[in-house]
Amino acid sequence: MIEFYPQAKQLLVDQSRVFIGALANIPQSDLSIVIHKTACDAPCTAESVANSFATDTNGASTHFIAGLDGEVVQCVMLSDGAGGNCCLEAGHDTYWDGFNAKYGNLNLCTFSIEHVDVTVDNSETPTQAQLNSSFSLVLWLCQQFGVTADRIKTHASLDPITRALCPGNYPMDSLLTYIRRNLVNPNQEKSMLDRWNSFFVTLQKATSNPTIPLAPTGTGIFNAWRSLYLKGTQLGPASSYEYNSVDWGGNPITCQDFGSYRIEYVFATGVWHAFGPTGQVA
């Protein structure tokens, strides 16, 4: 599972303050994204909020914080549950009822994103830099983890009494429009998955080993291949399964070959590159 957003600065809270591994193996259809604002009531930045999470006596945290200057800080790894979406209040959005019944604590099935707001009532107008970073982050999460626009909610949808003003004037309608416009339509997604799976049926036959499973989706290699596919660069068929290697700097990487092309994925950073006969292509 991808652990880090490549564009974020990492200021991780101690693992004693998170739900370790909570999001690692749950169905993608159970994952939601919750949008928060900080209501600092004082000057604050993404990094200062992250530092406060490190010692918060209530164990509060979110996966990410988007600053007014556009900086994104990551506080919790993506396989872990953060501490921002625990419990439901009276009048909550009934969307959450099924997940609450299944998981008991909504931190066990949600990603959470804070947005810096220095006011007490979350009335500060988001900057364009903050919105650009926020929209890009949410879209990336949706693409990586199969979250659809209807599963992006406000903190107030959980806690309409104590968090009625969270995320305040954050432009949720604009965010959801952006996500719907940029996510792949279901037919294109099915076509892509059919092509991906066909590679490994061929590999099974070539190796005379029908017990080898189809290559998993959701891995770093798959997400890199998917990104290329959706941009029109369709590498394939696969000529190998994923294998481990190192880059020129000795850093561990995962690789997969597609004929004369190869995708290399650096697990520690989430950065990938594709190479062809004449060099790097992406």
Buried (B, 14 or more C-beta within 10 A) or exposed (E): BBBBBEBBBEBBBEEEBBBEBBBEEBEEEBBBBBBBBBBBEEEBBBBBBBBBBEEBEEBBBBBBBBBBEBBBBBBBBBBBBBBBBBEBEEEBEEBBEEBBEEBEBBBBBBBBBBBBBBBEBBEBEBBEBBBEBBBBBBBBBBBBBBBBBEBBBBBBBBBBEEBBBBBBBBBBEEBBEBBEEBBBEEEEBEEBBEBBEBBBEBBBEEEEEEEEEEBEBEBBBBBBBBBBBBEEBEBBBBBEBBEEEEEEEEEEBBBBBBEEBBBBBBBEEBBBBBBBEEEEBB
